[in-house]
């Protein structure tokens, strides 16, 4: 369920459907997300999951899988 919610967040910001979002695809390399879009994905995940990532962890989130691992580490 968590992965589906993460995909939905990324899809909403990137203007795609959740089905188009791969768990392992890099937001920038595969979907052409710029740094602001990646930042918005990360901050929206923090808001939705009521979490706060350390800065270094947040910078390492490049895919849905990265986001899931970051959440699990909190």
MODELLER restraints for C-alpha pairs under 7 A, 6 or more apart:
rsr = mdl.restraints
at = mdl.atoms
rsr.add(forms.Gaussian(group=physical.xy_distance, feature=features.Distance(at['CA:3:A'], at['CA:68:A']), mean=6.87, stdev=0.5))
rsr.add(forms.Gaussian(group=physical.xy_distance, feature=features.Distance(at['CA:6:A'], at['CA:64:A']), mean=6.11, stdev=0.5))
rsr.add(forms.Gaussian(group=physical.xy_distance, feature=features.Distance(at['CA:7:A'], at['CA:18:A']), mean=5.33, stdev=0.5))
rsr.add(forms.Gaussian(group=physical.xy_distance, feature=features.Distance(at['CA:7:A'], at['CA:21:A']), mean=5.95, stdev=0.5))
rsr.add(forms.Gaussian(group=physical.xy_distance, feature=features.Distance(at['CA:7:A'], at['CA:64:A']), mean=6.38, stdev=0.5))
rsr.add(forms.Gaussian(group=physical.xy_distance, feature=features.Distance(at['CA:8:A'], at['CA:18:A']), mean=4.98, stdev=0.5))
rsr.add(forms.Gaussian(group=physical.xy_distance, feature=features.Distance(at['CA:9:A'], at['CA:41:A']), mean=6.65, stdev=0.5))
rsr.add(forms.Gaussian(group=physical.xy_distance, feature=features.Distance(at['CA:10:A'], at['CA:41:A']), mean=5.72, stdev=0.5))
rsr.add(forms.Gaussian(group=physical.xy_distance, feature=features.Distance(at['CA:11:A'], at['CA:17:A']), mean=5.44, stdev=0.5))
rsr.add(forms.Gaussian(group=physical.xy_distance, feature=features.Distance(at['CA:11:A'], at['CA:18:A']), mean=5.21, stdev=0.5))
rsr.add(forms.Gaussian(group=physical.xy_distance, feature=features.Distance(at['CA:11:A'], at['CA:21:A']), mean=6.55, stdev=0.5))
rsr.add(forms.Gaussian(group=physical.xy_distance, feature=features.Distance(at['CA:13:A'], at['CA:37:A']), mean=6.72, stdev=0.5))
rsr.add(forms.Gaussian(group=physical.xy_distance, feature=features.Distance(at['CA:13:A'], at['CA:41:A']), mean=6.67, stdev=0.5))
rsr.add(forms.Gaussian(group=physical.xy_distance, feature=features.Distance(at['CA:14:A'], at['CA:33:A']), mean=6.92, stdev=0.5))
rsr.add(forms.Gaussian(group=physical.xy_distance, feature=features.Distance(at['CA:23:A'], at['CA:63:A']), mean=6.56, stdev=0.5))
rsr.add(forms.Gaussian(group=physical.xy_distance, feature=features.Distance(at['CA:23:A'], at['CA:64:A']), mean=4.93, stdev=0.5))
rsr.add(forms.Gaussian(group=physical.xy_distance, feature=features.Distance(at['CA:23:A'], at['CA:65:A']), mean=5.32, stdev=0.5))
rsr.add(forms.Gaussian(group=physical.xy_distance, feature=features.Distance(at['CA:24:A'], at['CA:63:A']), mean=5.65, stdev=0.5))
rsr.add(forms.Gaussian(group=physical.xy_distance, feature=features.Distance(at['CA:24:A'], at['CA:64:A']), mean=6.30, stdev=0.5))
rsr.add(forms.Gaussian(group=physical.xy_distance, feature=features.Distance(at['CA:24:A'], at['CA:65:A']), mean=5.64, stdev=0.5))
rsr.add(forms.Gaussian(group=physical.xy_distance, feature=features.Distance(at['CA:25:A'], at['CA:63:A']), mean=5.65, stdev=0.5))
rsr.add(forms.Gaussian(group=physical.xy_distance, feature=features.Distance(at['CA:26:A'], at['CA:62:A']), mean=5.20, stdev=0.5))
rsr.add(forms.Gaussian(group=physical.xy_distance, feature=features.Distance(at['CA:26:A'], at['CA:63:A']), mean=4.89, stdev=0.5))
rsr.add(forms.Gaussian(group=physical.xy_distance, feature=features.Distance(at['CA:27:A'], at['CA:33:A']), mean=5.57, stdev=0.5))
rsr.add(forms.Gaussian(group=physical.xy_distance, feature=features.Distance(at['CA:27:A'], at['CA:38:A']), mean=6.95, stdev=0.5))
rsr.add(forms.Gaussian(group=physical.xy_distance, feature=features.Distance(at['CA:27:A'], at['CA:62:A']), mean=5.69, stdev=0.5))
rsr.add(forms.Gaussian(group=physical.xy_distance, feature=features.Distance(at['CA:27:A'], at['CA:63:A']), mean=5.70, stdev=0.5))
rsr.add(forms.Gaussian(group=physical.xy_distance, feature=features.Distance(at['CA:28:A'], at['CA:34:A']), mean=6.19, stdev=0.5))
rsr.add(forms.Gaussian(group=physical.xy_distance, feature=features.Distance(at['CA:42:A'], at['CA:58:A']), mean=6.69, stdev=0.5))
rsr.add(forms.Gaussian(group=physical.xy_distance, feature=features.Distance(at['CA:46:A'], at['CA:52:A']), mean=5.60, stdev=0.5))
rsr.add(forms.Gaussian(group=physical.xy_distance, feature=features.Distance(at['CA:57:A'], at['CA:70:A']), mean=6.69, stdev=0.5))
rsr.add(forms.Gaussian(group=physical.xy_distance, feature=features.Distance(at['CA:61:A'], at['CA:67:A']), mean=5.55, stdev=0.5))
